[in-house]
Amino acid sequence: MPYDLNYLRHGERLRAALKSLHDTWSEVQAGLGADGEDLFRAREAAAMVAHGRWMYNAALYRTETRGMHKRLDYPKQNPAQTHRLLTGGLDEIWTRPESVRLAA
C-alpha cells in the first residue's frame, strides 16, 4: 500500500507492479486445485489478484490526473478523458472507454 504505487502513480511503477501481479496470477492459477476451505481461500486470493490486475491496467490506460487518480507522469486533466473505463478479463486483461451510448 505504498503511496508511490497507489496514490502518486507513475507509469514505470505501475507497469512493474502489474508485471508482478501477472506473475502472481500464474501462481494463483496453479494453486486452484485445492478443496474445502483451501479452495475457498485460493479463490479469494484469485479474486484479489484479478482485481489488482484490472485496477493497475486501467490506471495505466488513464494517462491523466483525475480525482484521486494522481499520475506523476501526467499531472493534468485531459478533457478528452471524461469517460469511465471498463476493464475485465482473466488471462488477458482488457481496458476500454465506456461508449457514450452505454453511459446514456
N, C-alpha and C positions, 0 to 999 in steps of 0.2 A: 504493500500500500504506500510506497514512496510517492511524494508529491511530484517528482520529476517524471514519473510514468503515468500517474493517474490524474494529475491536476495541471501541472505545467508540462504539457506534452511537446514532443519534438519527433518528427518523422523517423529519424535514425533510431531513437529509443523505442518508438512504437513498433518498428519493423523487427528489432531484436527481441522484444517481448512477445510479439506474435509468432516468431520462429520458435521460441521456447514453448509457447502454447501448442503449436503444431506438433512439436516433438512429444509433448506431454499427451496430446490426443492419441498419438500412435501407441503410447504405453497404456493409456486407459483402455483403448480398444482391445488390446491383447489381454487385459485383465478382466474382461466382462464375462468370463466363463465360470464365474462363481455361482453359488446358490444360497438360498436362505437369506439371512441377514447380510452376508458378504455381498450378495448380488445387489441388494438394496443400496449398500454403501458404494459399490462400484458404479451403479447407475447415477447415484447422487454426485459422485466425483465427475462422471462423464458430463452431466448437465452443467456443472460449474465450469469445466474446461470449455465446453461448447459455447457457453455464454461469454466467456472471456475472449474466445476467438472471434465471435460476432462483434463484440464491443471494440476490440482493437482494430479489426478490419474496417469497421465503419469510421473509427477515429482517423485512420489513415486516409480514407476516402474524402472526408470533410477537410478540405485544405483552406481553412479559415479559423478564426476565433469567433465563437458564438456562445453566449450564455456561459455555462460552466465548462464548456469545451474550450480550453486555452491552449492554442498551438504557438509555441515559441518561434517556430519557423514560418508561421502565417499569423502574425499578431492582429490583423484587421479582419473585420467582417467583409464578406463578399456578397453583395446584393444578389448575385446570380445563384446563391446557395440558400435561399429562404425556404427550401423544401425539406421535408422529412426524408430520412434514409430508411430503406428497407434492407434487411440483411438476413441471411439464413444459410442453410446447407450444413452438412456434417463433414463428409470427406472433402468436398470442395466448397469453400465459403464464397458467397457472392454478396455484393452490396450494390444497390442502385437507388437513384432518387425515386420517390413515390410519384406516380404520374398525377398530373393535375386532375384528371378525370376521377381517379380513385379518391383524392383528397376532398373533392366537392361532394 
